[in-house]
Amino acid sequence: MKILFALLSCLAFTATLADPADDVRCREIAFSIAAESRSAESFISFIDNDARFVGNSVTHGPEAIAAAWSMFFTAGGPTIKWRPQFVEVLEDGTLALTRGPYRMITRDEEGNETEHWGTFNSVWRLQADGQWKVVFDAGSPSSSAPPAEVQALLDQDGDCGESVAGMAASYEKMGWTMGLEPTTTGITTRGSTN
């Protein structure tokens, strides 16, 4: 029942977005925020049951993907944040591609931070319930930080603040957390370590 309520609530918030590309962009941002706030449950909710995440190997399905990403859900583990730079939706409105920068921050034993930059590519599929979920994801590291204007994307949530904050409220009613607070300029994460 709780899952049905969350799905219906998320559907209501994303249905208010008129442009499918905006819908996908906001879902991508919310997906990142789930990882930023170390919420494995929320993170899983964005992943299609038939998803494949490609790295050094291919990981299949939401639970296996979350297990592979578990370091990001552990206190003291590395942090990751990404934002879409490009969003393309097929003409029939059933598949979408997002691409943009990601930043991972690791800490050594002395607490010194190191930034690792790269580019992610995600393919989203429109579900029968009207929600977009990730079906394919891959990232590639970069040997250097991207230009400042690309890095600045990580500080932007555009006009997604209301819809993402609404998803967070639905998750919190279920006992989950995305760690979000609405602001006048969008959303911020609570308790973020990055």
N, C-alpha and C positions, 0 to 999 in steps of 0.2 A: 504494500500500500504506500509506504514511504517513497519507494522508487518511482511508482506511478505519479505521485504528487510532484516529485522533483522534475520528472520528465515533462509533465503538463505545465509546471511553472516555468521551466526553461523555454518550452515551446511558446508560451505566452509572451515572454520577454523578447525572444528572437523574432517572433512573428511581427513585431512592431517595426522591424527594420525592412524598408521597402526594397532595397537593392540586395540581391543575393551575395554580391561581392562584399558588401558591408557586413552582412550576416556572417559570412565565412571569416572575414577579418576579425570581427569581434569574438568569434568562437576561438580563433587562433590565439588572440590575446588572453582570453579567459583560460585557455589550455596552459599557456605559459605561466599565468598567475597561480594556477593549481600547483605547478612544480616549484615556483618561487616560494610559495607558502608551505611547501613540504607536505601537501595533502595527497597521499596516494589514492584515497578513495575518490576524490574529486578528479584527479589526473585520469584515472581509469574510466571515468564517466564520459570522457571525450574520445575514447578509442573504440573503433568498430570491432565487433567480435571476430572478424576475419582479417584483422590488421596485420601488417608486416612492417617492422621497423628494421632498417638495414644499417648496420655498422660494420664491425669486423666480422659479424655473422648476421644471419637473419633471425629475428625473434618473432614468433607468431602469437597473437591473441593478447587481450588486455592484461591478464594476470601475469603472464610471462614477461610482457613488456614492462609492467610495473616492477617486477622482481629485478629485471635488468637495470632499471633506473633507480633502484632502492637507495643508492648512495645519495641521491638528491632529496630523499624523504627522511634522512637521518640527521638528527641534530649534530652539528659540527662537521657534516659532510660538505662536499662542494656545493655551490649554488649555480643555478643556470637561469638565464632569462633570454627570451627571444621575442622578436616582433616581426610581422610580415612587412616586407617592402613592396612586394608584388602579390596581387591576388587576381586570379583569372578563373572565371566560371564558364563551363561549356554552355553552348547555346541552349541545350535542353534543360539546363539547370540542375543536373544530377551529380556532376563531378566538378571539383575545383582544385586548383593548385595554389599553394602559398609558398613564398620564398622570401627569405630575409636573413638578417644577421642574428647570431646568438653569441652570448658571452657566458663562459663558465669561469667561476672563480674558485681556485683551490687554495688551501692553506697548508703550509708545512708544519712540522712539530713546534717551531718557534712562533707560529702564528703569522708568518709572512705570507701575504697574498700574491698570487700570480693569476693574471687574466689570460684566458685562452679564447680566441675569437674564431668564428667560422660562419658558415652559411648553412641554413636548413632548407629542406624542400619537403613539403607535406602535400599529400593528395587527400582531399576530403570527399566523402560520399554523402549525399542527402538520404536520410533514413525515411522509412514509411511514416514515422511520427513527425516529420518536418525538421528534425535536428540534423545538423552536419556532424559527422564523426570522421576521425582520421583513419584512412585505410592503408596508406603507405607513408613512411617517414624516413628520411635519410639526412645526414649532415656531413659536411666536410670541413675539417679544420683549415684555418688559414695560418700562414707563417707570420702574419702581421695584423695589427688592428685595422679595421676598415676606416675610410675617411670619416671625419667628424660628423658630417651630415647623416651618414649611415648609422654611426654610433648613437646619434641623437634619437633615432627611432625607438631605442630602448626606454626612453623617458616619456614616450607618447602613448596614450591610450585613446586618442581621438575622441569621438563621440560615443565610445563604448561604455563609459562610466556607468550610466544608468542600467543598461542591459546586463553588464557583468556584475554590478552590485546586486541586481535583482536575482541573478543566478546564485550569488553568494548567500543571499537571504534564504533562498529555497534550501540550499545545502545545510545552512545552520539550523533550520527547522528540523532537519533530519539528523542532527547531531554531528554533521560534518562541518568542516570549516575550509574556506578558501583564504581566510585572513585578509579580507578586503574592507576598506572603509571608503564610502563615497566622499568626494571633495568637489569643490566648485569647478575644478579643471579636469575631472575624470575620476580615477580611482588610485588608491595607494595600497600597498600591502602593510598589514600590521605585523610587527615583530620580525620584519625582514632583516636578514643578516647581510644582504648584499648592498 
